[in-house]
Amino acid sequence: MNKLSGFKAYDIRGKVPDELNEELAYKIGYYYAKYLNAGKIIVGYDIRESSKLLSSSLADGINDFGAEVIDIGLCGTEMIYFGTSFLDTDGGIMITASHNPPEYNGMKFVKKNSVPVGYNSGLNEIEKMIVKENPIIVNDVKGKVTDIDLMNDFITNLKNFYDASKIKPLKVVVNAGNGCAGLALDELEKLLPIEMIKIFNNPDSAFPNGVPNPLLPDNRAHTIEAVKKHNADLGVAWDGDYDRCFFFDEHGNFIEGYYIVGLLAKSILKNNPGENIVHDPRLIWNTLEIVKSHGGTPVQSVSGHAFIKEKMREVDAIYGGEMSAHHYFRNNAYSDSGMIPFLLVLQLISGENKTLSELVGGMIEKYPCPGEINSSISNPKEKLEQIAQKYTGGKKDRVDGLSVEYENWRFNLRISNTEPIIRLNVETRGDVELMKQKTKELLREIRDEKVEA
């Protein structure tokens, strides 16, 4: 079978119009509705220039199958997750390329109850139907499009996760990155006692201030500068479809998502002892210690939202977190959210009467890490096996890529699902110099060159 290049492990993602266009969007809409035998599908889209046209073609395909489209318009991905369950639809599709450059677009899929649909759980079937050119038979009774403004219901649902009366009048820099987060922040501002210092709040398809991807160090400068300039209590930045948020402490220091997982797990377990907490395998020591010491049970899962959500449902976990800044909540249809962590951290800082740097400082000192480091190489699979053969004596784990654990340090190597990139994570037990040394050493092995850590 011929493959469609835009069909990835977790979603559809590609350049417009070469890999994703209106004709393909129509077919995806028709065959997805057919795959689900859907009566009703919720659709939303991000700010990208191509999003609205793709959404219209997608809706045409769904309607021609005979299913209704609930169109919620410009939104964040978590609004599709929320809306699919809240409106009891048969499925949901978010048109977004998240943090990719402006010329890209894509689609994320869920079925009933916001259960994710990835390549191995349905997208492969959609791809087969498209490639084989299965006949499209327009239903005698076409579906309709119903426009719904879901923002008020979405914002109201967030109240289940925080208490505004327990949040102090903090000064907070919020950076929407010209993505969709600004729309939700404008509504939350009316309910929160904080002072929001907004930067790049207005949605803009041209991304004039850079693609909203705070994982890239170059994209953090504006938030850091604003925190320092306004003497803010913290800074928060979102990616384009705001299913992830990233934190900066009162000094402007970027806080790795790994430590936010620990912070949220600790907070949630205080009020919910004995619960399961799902985590990814890239960085684990801090999470394991916190979860166990607070009476929870840590459960490891393969990285990626589809796998995390599946594992959370399997073990009925109350919370799941990835070091990539995806945070999942059982009471949010086991889905990830970029707004809930923001609200929980505001309440934590207020309730603990500590700064963000004080809340995470002990974790960073105890388990230092350099953050995930990507290397573009031509032979990632061969390289991973070379590393596996070289690093002997440690405890090996192949749950997700390669993890090797020694007494005082460990590392994880994973291959990207979509590009020839290998991703490295390193952590140590309180030894910053060892972390730097091992990171430098591994990068030299990965890149076949001398690399300064």
C-alpha positions in Angstrom: 0.0 0.0 0.0 1.2 3.5 -0.8 1.8 5.6 2.2 0.5 9.2 2.7 3.4 11.2 4.1 1.3 13.3 6.3 0.0 10.3 8.4 2.1 10.1 11.5 2.1 8.0 14.7 -0.2 10.2 16.6 -1.9 12.5 14.1 -1.8 13.9 10.6 0.9 16.6 10.0 2.4 18.0 6.8 3.2 20.9 4.5 0.2 22.6 2.8 -0.7 21.9 0.0 1.8 19.2 -0.8 1.0 16.8 2.1 -2.3 18.2 3.3 -4.9 20.1 1.2 -8.6 20.7 0.8 -9.1 17.6 -1.4 -7.4 15.3 1.1 -9.2 17.0 4.0 -12.6 16.2 2.4 -11.6 12.6 2.0 -10.4 12.4 5.6 -13.7 13.9 6.8 -15.8 11.4 4.8 -13.7 8.3 5.7 -13.3 9.2 9.4 -17.1 9.6 9.7 -17.5 6.3 7.9 -14.8 4.6 10.1 -16.7 5.7 13.2 -20.1 5.3 11.6 -20.6 8.7 13.2 -23.8 10.7 13.6 -22.0 13.8 15.0 -18.4 15.0 15.0 -17.0 18.2 16.7 -14.5 20.2 14.6 -12.2 23.1 15.6 -9.1 24.7 14.2 -6.1 26.8 15.1 -5.0 30.2 13.8 -3.0 29.0 10.8 -3.9 30.6 7.4 -4.9 27.2 5.9 -7.0 26.1 8.9 -10.4 27.5 8.0 -10.4 26.2 4.4 -9.2 22.8 5.6 -12.0 22.8 8.2 -14.6 23.6 5.6 -13.5 20.8 3.3 -13.3 18.4 6.3 -16.9 19.3 7.2 -18.1 18.8 3.7 -16.7 15.2 3.8 -18.3 14.5 7.1 -21.7 16.0 5.9 -21.6 14.0 2.7 -21.3 10.8 4.7 -24.5 11.9 6.5 -23.0 13.1 9.8 -23.5 16.4 11.6 -20.6 18.7 12.2 -20.4 20.7 15.4 -18.2 23.6 14.4 -16.6 25.4 17.4 -14.3 27.5 15.2 -11.0 28.9 16.5 -10.0 27.0 19.6 -7.3 25.1 21.4 -6.9 21.3 21.1 -8.1 20.7 24.6 -11.4 22.3 23.7 -12.0 19.5 21.2 -11.1 17.0 23.9 -13.5 18.7 26.3 -16.2 19.2 23.7 -16.2 15.6 22.5 -17.2 14.4 25.9 -19.3 17.4 27.0 -21.5 17.3 23.9 -21.4 13.5 23.7 -20.3 13.4 20.0 -19.0 10.3 18.2 -15.7 11.9 17.5 -13.6 15.1 17.3 -11.1 16.6 15.0 -8.7 19.5 15.7 -7.0 21.1 12.8 -3.6 22.2 14.0 0.1 21.8 13.4 0.8 22.9 17.0 4.3 24.3 17.1 5.3 23.5 13.5 6.3 26.4 11.1 3.4 28.4 9.4 3.5 26.4 6.2 2.4 23.2 8.0 -0.9 22.1 9.2 -2.4 18.9 10.6 -5.2 17.1 12.4 -5.6 15.4 15.8 -8.4 12.9 16.2 -10.5 11.5 19.1 -13.5 9.2 19.1 -16.3 8.9 21.7 -15.4 9.9 25.2 -12.3 11.7 23.8 -10.4 8.4 23.3 -7.4 9.3 21.1 -7.1 7.8 17.6 -3.5 7.4 16.3 -2.0 5.6 13.4 -2.3 2.1 14.9 -5.7 2.7 16.3 -7.6 4.0 13.3 -5.7 6.4 11.1 -4.1 3.5 9.3 -7.6 2.4 8.3 -8.5 5.9 7.1 -5.3 5.9 5.1 -6.1 2.6 3.4 -9.6 3.8 2.4 -8.1 7.0 0.9 -5.2 5.2 -1.0 -7.5 2.5 -2.3 -9.9 5.2 -3.4 -12.9 3.4 -1.8 -16.0 4.9 -3.4 -17.5 8.0 -1.8 -21.2 7.7 -1.8 -22.9 10.9 -0.8 -25.7 10.2 1.6 -29.2 11.0 0.4 -29.6 12.9 3.6 -26.5 15.0 4.0 -25.4 16.2 7.4 -25.5 19.8 8.5 -23.0 22.2 10.2 -24.0 23.6 13.6 -21.9 26.5 14.9 -21.4 26.5 18.7 -19.5 28.8 20.9 -18.0 26.4 23.5 -15.7 28.9 25.3 -18.0 29.6 28.3 -18.6 25.9 28.9 -14.9 25.2 28.6 -13.9 28.0 31.0 -16.6 26.8 33.5 -15.3 23.3 33.3 -11.8 24.5 34.3 -13.3 25.6 37.7 -13.5 22.0 38.6 -9.7 22.0 38.9 -8.9 25.2 40.8 -10.3 27.6 43.4 -9.9 31.2 42.4 -10.4 32.2 46.1 -7.2 30.4 46.9 -5.1 32.3 44.4 -3.2 35.4 45.5 -2.9 38.6 43.4 0.2 37.4 41.6 1.8 39.2 38.8 2.1 36.8 35.9 3.6 37.1 32.4 1.5 35.1 29.9 2.8 34.5 26.4 0.3 33.1 24.0 2.8 33.2 21.2 0.2 34.6 18.8 -1.5 31.2 18.9 -5.0 30.4 20.3 -4.3 30.6 24.0 -5.0 34.3 24.2 -8.7 33.8 23.6 -8.9 31.6 26.7 -6.6 33.8 28.8 -8.9 36.8 28.1 -11.8 34.9 29.6 -9.8 33.5 32.6 -8.5 37.0 33.3 -12.1 38.0 34.3 -12.2 35.2 37.0 -8.7 35.3 38.4 -7.3 37.8 41.0 -3.9 37.9 39.2 -2.4 40.7 37.1 -1.8 39.3 33.6 1.0 40.8 31.7 0.1 39.7 28.2 2.6 39.4 25.4 1.8 38.2 21.9 -1.8 37.6 23.0 -3.6 38.2 19.8 -3.9 35.2 17.4 -1.9 35.8 14.2 -1.4 33.2 11.5 1.9 34.8 10.4 3.4 34.1 13.8 5.3 37.5 13.7 7.1 36.8 16.9 8.3 33.3 16.0 6.6 29.9 16.0 5.0 29.3 19.4 7.3 26.5 20.6 8.8 27.4 24.0 10.8 24.1 24.0 13.2 25.9 21.6 15.6 28.0 23.8 15.5 30.8 21.2 11.8 31.2 21.7 12.0 31.8 25.4 13.7 35.2 25.4 10.6 37.3 25.2 9.0 35.6 28.2 12.3 35.8 30.2 12.7 39.5 29.4 9.1 40.3 30.4 9.4 38.4 33.7 12.5 40.4 34.6 11.2 43.8 33.3 7.9 43.6 35.2 9.4 41.9 38.3 6.7 39.2 37.8 6.1 36.2 40.1 6.3 33.8 37.2 6.0 33.5 33.4 3.9 31.0 31.4 4.1 30.4 27.7 2.0 28.2 25.5 2.4 26.4 22.2 0.2 27.2 19.2 -2.8 25.0 20.1 -2.2 25.4 23.9 -2.3 21.8 24.9 1.1 22.4 26.6 2.2 25.2 28.8 5.8 26.0 30.0 6.9 27.8 33.2 9.5 30.4 34.0 10.3 31.2 37.7 10.4 34.7 39.2 14.0 35.1 38.0 13.1 34.2 34.4 14.6 30.7 34.6 12.9 28.1 32.3 11.6 25.2 34.4 11.9 21.8 32.6 8.6 20.1 32.3 10.1 17.1 34.2 9.9 19.1 37.5 6.4 20.3 36.8 5.3 16.7 36.6 6.8 16.1 40.1 5.2 19.3 41.4 1.7 18.4 40.2 2.0 14.8 41.2 2.9 15.8 44.7 0.0 18.3 44.9 -2.6 15.9 43.6 -1.5 13.0 45.8 -1.8 15.2 48.9 -5.5 15.3 48.4 -5.8 11.9 46.7 -3.5 9.4 48.4 -3.1 6.0 47.0 -3.8 7.0 43.4 -1.8 5.9 40.3 0.3 8.4 38.5 1.5 7.7 34.9 4.8 9.0 33.6 7.0 8.6 30.6 10.4 6.9 30.6 12.7 9.7 29.5 13.4 11.2 33.0 12.0 9.3 36.0 14.0 9.4 39.2 12.4 12.6 40.6 8.9 11.4 39.7 9.4 8.0 41.2 10.6 9.4 44.5 7.8 12.0 44.8 5.0 9.6 43.9 6.2 6.9 46.2 6.9 9.2 49.1 3.4 10.7 48.9 1.6 7.4 48.9 1.0 7.0 45.2 1.9 4.3 42.7 4.1 5.4 39.7 3.1 3.6 36.4 5.5 3.9 33.4 4.1 4.3 29.9 5.6 4.7 26.4 5.8 8.4 25.5 3.2 10.1 23.4 -0.4 11.2 24.2 -2.1 8.2 22.7 0.0 5.8 24.8 -0.2 7.8 28.0 -4.0 8.1 27.7 -4.4 4.4 27.1 -2.3 3.6 30.1 -4.2 6.0 32.3 -7.5 4.4 31.4 -6.0 1.0 31.9 -4.9 1.8 35.5 -7.5 4.5 36.2 -4.7 7.0 36.9 -5.7 10.4 38.4 -2.9 12.2 36.6 -0.3 11.6 34.0 2.7 13.8 33.0 5.4 13.9 30.4 8.6 15.9 30.6 7.6 17.4 27.2 5.0 19.4 29.1 1.9 17.3 28.4 -0.2 17.0 31.5 -3.2 14.6 31.6 -6.1 14.5 34.1 -8.6 11.7 34.7 -11.4 14.2 35.3 -10.6 15.9 32.0 -11.5 12.8 30.0 -8.0 11.5 30.6 -6.9 14.3 28.2 -4.0 16.7 28.2 -4.5 20.4 29.0 -2.4 23.5 28.8 -4.7 25.5 31.0 -5.2 23.2 34.0 -1.5 23.1 34.9 -1.3 26.9 34.7 -4.2 27.2 37.1 -2.9 24.5 39.5 0.6 26.1 39.7 -1.0 29.5 40.5 -2.9 27.9 43.3 0.2 26.0 44.5 2.4 29.1 44.7 -0.4 30.9 46.6 -1.2 28.1 49.0 2.4 27.1 49.7 3.4 30.8 50.0 6.6 30.0 48.1 8.0 31.1 44.9 8.1 28.8 41.9 11.9 28.5 42.2 11.5 27.4 45.9 8.9 24.8 44.9 11.1 23.1 42.3 14.5 24.1 43.5 15.0 20.9 45.6 14.0 18.7 42.7 16.4 20.4 40.3 19.3 20.1 42.8 18.5 16.5 43.6 18.0 15.3 40.0 19.7 17.7 37.6 19.0 17.3 33.8 20.1 19.4 30.8 16.7 19.1 29.1 16.0 17.0 26.0 18.7 17.4 23.3 17.9 16.6 19.7 20.4 15.4 17.1 19.7 15.2 13.4 21.5 12.1 12.0 21.2 9.9 9.0 21.1 6.6 10.8 19.2 6.9 14.1 18.3 3.2 14.4 21.9 2.1 13.9 23.2 4.7 16.2 20.8 3.7 19.0 22.1 0.1 18.7 25.7 1.2 18.7 25.1 3.1 22.0 23.3 0.1 23.5 26.3 -2.1 22.8 28.8 0.5 24.1 27.0 1.3 27.4 27.2 -2.0 29.2 26.9 -2.8 32.9 23.9 -0.6 33.4 20.3 -1.7 33.8 18.7 -1.6 30.3 15.1 -0.8 29.5 13.5 -0.9 26.0 10.1 0.3 27.0 10.6 3.4 24.9 13.8 3.7 22.9 16.8 2.8 25.1 17.1 3.6 28.7 20.3 2.7 30.6 20.5 3.2 34.4 23.7 3.2 36.5 23.9 3.9 40.2 24.4 7.7 40.0 23.2 8.5 36.4 20.9 7.3 33.7 20.0 8.3 30.1 17.2 7.7 27.6 17.6 7.7 23.8 14.5 7.8 21.6 14.0 8.1 17.9 11.5 10.6 16.5 8.4 9.0 14.9 8.4 11.6 12.1 12.0 12.7 11.2 15.6 11.4 11.4 16.2 12.8 14.8 17.4 11.0 18.0 16.5 12.6 21.3 18.7 12.4 24.4 17.8 12.8 28.1 20.3 12.5 30.9 19.8 12.8 34.7 22.1 12.2 37.7 21.7 11.9 41.4 22.6 15.4 42.5 25.8 15.6 40.4 25.7 18.5 37.9 29.3 17.9 36.7 28.6 14.2 36.1 25.5 15.3 34.1 27.5 17.6 32.0 30.2 15.1 31.4 27.9 12.3 30.4 25.8 14.5 28.2 28.9 15.7 26.4 30.1 12.1 26.1 26.9 10.8 24.7 26.5 13.6 22.2 30.0 12.9 20.9 29.0 9.3 20.4 25.7 10.2 18.8 27.0 12.9 16.4 30.4 11.3 15.8 32.1 14.6 16.7 33.3 16.5 19.6 30.4 18.5 21.1 30.5 21.0 24.0 27.7 20.3 26.4 
